[in-house]
Amino acid sequence: MLRSPSLEGKFIVHVTSQEPSKRANSACLICLYQVVVMMKPAALAFRPFANIYPAFWPFRDASRGPSTFDVTIMDCLEGLQKAVELGWFNWRTFDVDTYELLARVTTATPTGLFRTSS
């Protein structure tokens, strides 16, 4: 993808908002791409962002009340790295239509989220 001859000698620049949640989302997506597509280890993908100031806000659960735990960008990267290593996620065969169906609150069920041995 980035090795396309049409990109030779060109830079790809990503610009985001100063809003803390958007900064974290942007950095996370850039790093996730490196983990999934470029097969970089999570720590190496995150290295350019490790000492950024101000620090990234952690992600939280989707409930409306106070968050009982935070999830960092590194948590996300390491989790997806492990999923790729175990063969649970492959970006080349990812079924977007099924994902979008399961993402709907009206159709998602907890059993649809876990692999079964049957």
Secondary structure, 3 states (H helix, E strand, C coil): CCCCHHHCCCCCCCCCCCCHHHHHHHHHHHHHHHHHCCCCCHHHHHHHHCCCCCCCCCEECCCCCCCCCEECHHHHHHHHHHHHHCCCCCCCCCCHHHHHHHHCCCCCCHHHHCCCCC
